[in-house]
Amino acid sequence: MFNWASISINVLLLIATIGTVVYASKTLLMEYSSQVTVSRYKKGININNKHPFYWEVELTNVGKGYIVKAFILLSAPSSKSDGKVKKYYFLSKPIVGIKPDQNRSLRLELSKEKFNLGNSEAYELEVIYQDSLNNYCIVSPGMDEGNSHLERFDKLPKRMSKLGWKYWCYKKKLKVAIEQENSYPKIFNAELKESHQQIEEKFKNFKFEPTNKEDTN
C-alpha cells in the first residue's frame, strides 16, 4: 500500500529544490550578466588615412557584469559575380574589459582594396561580445543615415545559446573572416609583410661602398 503522505512530501521537496536552483541561477544571472547598448554609431571616409573607410560604435555596458571582449563584425556579399567567394567578413581589433556603466569605442578601418571586395551598398555591421558568464551576445546598431535613430527604438542585444544554430553560424563567420585574412592581426601582418617586401625590392641592387679607410676597418 502506497504511503501517500511520504510521496507527497518528497514531491514537495523536489519542487522546492528545483525552485531554489532556478531562483539561484536567476540571481546569479542578474548579478553577473552584462548588457551592451550602442549609444553612438557612425561611418565615413577619411581620405588622409591609409585605411580611409571606417565604422565606429560607442558601447555602454548597462548591466552589472563584466564584458570580456567585443568585436565589430562587418559583412557584405562579394562585389564580383564569379562565384568564388559568396560573402566577405571583416573583424575589428577587439576591445577588452568593459566594466559596468563604462563607455568604450570600437572602430574598424579598411583600405580601399579591402573595402572593394564587398558590395559597397550591402555592408552589414554587427557587434559581438562575450560576458563574464561566457555568454556570447550580438547586437546590430543598423546602418541608417541621418537621424532615423530618433524615430525608432534601439535594438537590444540577443544572447546566443551554444545549442542553437545561430551560435555556430557566428562562430563560422568569425572563422571565415580569419581564413579570408580579414581580421585585425591578419591585415596588420599582411601589410607589414608587404612593406618589408617593398623595402627589400627598393634596396636589392644597393651596394655599400666605403668612402674612406675607416669604413673598411
C-alpha positions as CSV (number, residue, x, y, z in Angstrom):
1,M,0.0,0.0,0.0
2,F,1.4,3.4,-1.0
3,N,2.4,5.9,1.6
4,W,0.8,8.9,0.0
5,A,2.0,11.3,2.7
6,S,5.6,10.3,2.2
7,I,5.3,10.6,-1.6
8,S,3.6,14.0,-1.3
9,I,6.4,15.2,1.0
10,N,9.1,14.0,-1.5
11,V,7.3,15.7,-4.4
12,L,7.1,18.9,-2.5
13,L,10.8,18.7,-1.6
14,L,11.7,18.1,-5.2
15,I,9.6,21.1,-6.3
16,A,11.2,23.3,-3.6
17,T,14.7,22.1,-4.7
18,I,14.0,22.9,-8.3
19,G,12.6,26.3,-7.4
20,T,15.7,27.1,-5.3
21,V,18.0,26.1,-8.2
22,V,16.0,28.3,-10.6
23,Y,16.0,31.2,-8.2
24,A,19.7,30.9,-7.6
25,S,20.5,30.8,-11.3
26,K,18.3,33.8,-12.0
27,T,20.0,35.7,-9.1
28,L,23.4,34.8,-10.5
29,L,22.4,35.9,-14.0
30,M,21.1,39.2,-12.7
31,E,24.3,39.7,-10.6
32,Y,26.9,38.9,-13.2
33,S,25.1,39.3,-16.6
34,S,26.1,42.2,-18.9
35,Q,24.2,44.1,-21.5
36,V,25.7,46.3,-24.1
37,T,23.8,49.1,-25.8
38,V,25.2,51.0,-28.8
39,S,24.9,54.7,-27.8
40,R,26.6,56.1,-30.9
41,Y,27.3,54.9,-34.4
42,K,29.0,56.5,-37.4
43,K,30.7,55.5,-40.6
44,G,32.7,57.6,-43.1
45,I,35.7,58.1,-45.3
46,N,38.9,59.8,-44.3
47,I,41.0,60.3,-47.4
48,N,44.1,61.3,-45.4
49,N,44.1,57.9,-43.7
50,K,45.9,54.7,-45.1
51,H,42.6,52.9,-44.3
52,P,40.1,55.6,-45.4
53,F,36.8,53.6,-44.8
54,Y,35.8,53.4,-41.2
55,W,32.9,52.3,-39.0
56,E,32.8,53.2,-35.3
57,V,30.4,52.4,-32.5
58,E,30.3,53.5,-28.9
59,L,29.3,50.8,-26.5
60,T,27.9,51.2,-23.0
61,N,27.7,48.4,-20.5
62,V,24.4,48.9,-18.8
63,G,24.5,45.6,-17.0
64,K,26.0,44.6,-13.6
65,G,28.5,42.2,-15.1
66,Y,31.8,42.5,-16.9
67,I,32.3,42.4,-20.7
68,V,35.3,40.2,-21.5
69,K,35.8,41.1,-25.2
70,A,33.9,42.8,-28.0
71,F,34.3,42.9,-31.8
72,I,32.8,44.6,-34.8
73,L,31.8,42.0,-37.4
74,L,31.3,43.6,-40.8
75,S,29.9,41.5,-43.7
76,A,28.9,42.0,-47.3
77,P,28.2,40.0,-50.5
78,S,31.1,39.8,-52.9
79,S,31.3,42.7,-55.4
80,K,32.2,40.1,-58.1
81,S,29.8,37.6,-59.5
82,D,32.4,34.9,-60.3
83,G,31.1,32.6,-57.7
84,K,34.5,32.0,-56.0
85,V,33.6,34.0,-52.8
86,K,30.0,34.5,-51.9
87,K,30.5,36.8,-48.9
88,Y,33.3,38.6,-47.1
89,Y,33.6,39.1,-43.4
90,F,35.8,41.6,-41.5
91,L,36.7,41.7,-37.8
92,S,37.9,44.8,-36.0
93,K,40.6,45.0,-33.3
94,P,38.7,43.9,-30.2
95,I,38.3,45.9,-27.0
96,V,38.8,44.0,-23.8
97,G,37.3,44.6,-20.3
98,I,34.2,46.8,-20.3
99,K,33.2,47.5,-16.7
100,P,29.6,48.3,-15.6
101,D,28.5,51.8,-16.7
102,Q,31.6,52.2,-18.8
103,N,31.7,53.6,-22.3
104,R,34.2,52.2,-24.9
105,S,34.6,52.8,-28.6
106,L,35.0,50.1,-31.3
107,R,36.5,51.0,-34.6
108,L,37.0,49.1,-37.9
109,E,39.1,50.6,-40.7
110,L,39.5,49.2,-44.2
111,S,41.8,50.0,-47.1
112,K,40.3,50.8,-50.5
113,E,41.4,47.3,-51.7
114,K,39.7,45.5,-48.8
115,F,36.5,47.7,-49.0
116,N,36.1,47.0,-52.7
117,L,36.0,43.2,-52.1
118,G,32.4,43.6,-50.9
119,N,29.4,45.2,-52.4
120,S,29.6,48.8,-51.0
121,E,25.8,49.1,-50.9
122,A,25.2,46.0,-48.8
123,Y,27.6,46.2,-45.9
124,E,26.1,44.9,-42.6
125,L,27.6,45.8,-39.2
126,E,27.1,43.8,-36.0
127,V,28.7,43.8,-32.6
128,I,29.6,40.5,-30.9
129,Y,30.6,40.4,-27.3
130,Q,31.4,37.8,-24.6
131,D,30.4,38.4,-21.0
132,S,31.9,37.1,-17.7
133,L,29.4,34.2,-17.7
134,N,30.9,33.1,-21.1
135,N,27.7,34.0,-22.9
136,Y,28.0,35.3,-26.5
137,C,25.7,38.1,-27.5
138,I,25.1,40.0,-30.6
139,V,23.6,43.5,-31.3
140,S,23.2,45.3,-34.6
141,P,23.0,49.1,-34.5
142,G,21.8,49.3,-38.0
143,M,23.4,51.4,-40.7
144,D,20.7,54.0,-41.2
145,E,21.5,57.5,-42.5
146,G,20.5,60.8,-40.9
147,N,18.6,61.0,-37.6
148,S,16.4,57.9,-38.1
149,H,17.6,56.7,-34.6
150,L,15.5,59.5,-33.2
151,E,12.4,57.9,-34.7
152,R,12.7,54.3,-33.5
153,F,13.6,52.1,-30.6
154,D,17.1,50.8,-30.2
155,K,17.9,47.2,-30.9
156,L,18.9,45.3,-27.7
157,P,21.5,42.5,-27.7
158,K,20.4,38.9,-28.0
159,R,22.2,36.1,-26.2
160,M,23.1,33.1,-28.4
161,S,22.6,29.7,-26.9
162,K,25.5,27.3,-27.5
163,L,22.9,24.7,-28.5
164,G,21.3,26.9,-31.1
165,W,22.2,27.2,-34.8
166,K,22.9,31.0,-34.6
167,Y,25.8,30.5,-32.2
168,W,27.5,28.1,-34.6
169,C,26.7,30.3,-37.5
170,Y,28.5,33.2,-36.0
171,K,31.4,31.0,-34.9
172,K,31.7,30.1,-38.6
173,K,31.6,33.7,-39.7
174,L,34.5,34.6,-37.3
175,K,36.4,31.6,-38.7
176,V,35.8,32.7,-42.3
177,A,37.0,36.2,-41.6
178,I,40.3,34.8,-40.3
179,E,40.6,32.5,-43.2
180,Q,40.0,35.4,-45.6
181,E,42.7,37.3,-43.8
182,N,40.3,40.0,-42.8
183,S,40.8,40.0,-39.1
184,Y,42.9,42.8,-37.5
185,P,46.1,40.7,-36.9
186,K,45.9,39.2,-40.4
187,I,45.5,42.5,-42.1
188,F,48.3,44.1,-40.0
189,N,50.7,41.2,-40.6
190,A,49.9,41.2,-44.4
191,E,50.6,44.9,-44.7
192,L,53.8,44.6,-42.6
193,K,55.0,41.8,-44.9
194,E,54.2,43.9,-48.0
195,S,56.0,46.9,-46.5
196,H,59.1,44.7,-45.9
197,Q,59.0,43.3,-49.4
198,Q,58.8,46.9,-50.9
199,I,61.8,47.9,-48.8
200,E,63.8,44.8,-49.9
201,E,62.8,45.4,-53.6
202,K,63.9,49.1,-53.3
203,F,67.3,48.3,-51.9
204,K,68.0,44.9,-53.5
205,N,70.5,46.4,-56.0
206,F,72.0,48.8,-53.5
207,K,75.7,48.1,-52.8
208,F,77.5,49.6,-49.9
209,E,80.8,51.2,-50.9
210,P,83.1,52.6,-48.2
211,T,84.1,56.2,-48.7
212,N,87.2,56.2,-46.6
213,K,89.7,53.9,-45.0
214,E,88.0,54.0,-41.6
215,D,84.9,52.3,-43.1
216,T,87.0,49.3,-44.1
217,N,88.3,48.6,-40.7
